[in-house]
Amino acid sequence: MTTPADEILVDARGHRCPVPTLRLRKAVEQAEAGQRLRLLADDPLARIDVPHLANSLGLVILEAPADGGALNFLIQKP
């Protein structure tokens, strides 16, 4: 998968809760305002955990998984 140059890719596939959200949080802390982050995860709990984390940090979820496939979130840091 290729990502735009201004996107930070957080690949947490193969890791279970809480690793995907911990990696996402670390990437968000290092990201610039307005920057986008893409989280790839295969832990089903990420479908619940990521929106909660985004809400608590004030992040905007631009894309979220719509089906039962791989979890692919596109998030923007305000």
C-alpha positions, 0 to 999 in steps of 0.5 A: 500500500502506498500513502501520500507523502504527507500521511504517516503510516502506522502499521499495527497489523499482527498486534493486539490491543492495546498496541494499535492505539498506543502506536497511533497515540505516539504517531499523533504526538509526533505529527504536525497540526493538520497532518493525516495518519493512516492506521492499519490494524487487524485486531477487531478491538481497534474498531472500538478503541480507535474511535474512542482514542480519536474522541479523547484526543480531538482527532478527526476520523476521515475514513473508517473501515466499513466492512469486516475486512482489514481495519484501515483508519485515516485520521487527521490531527487538528 
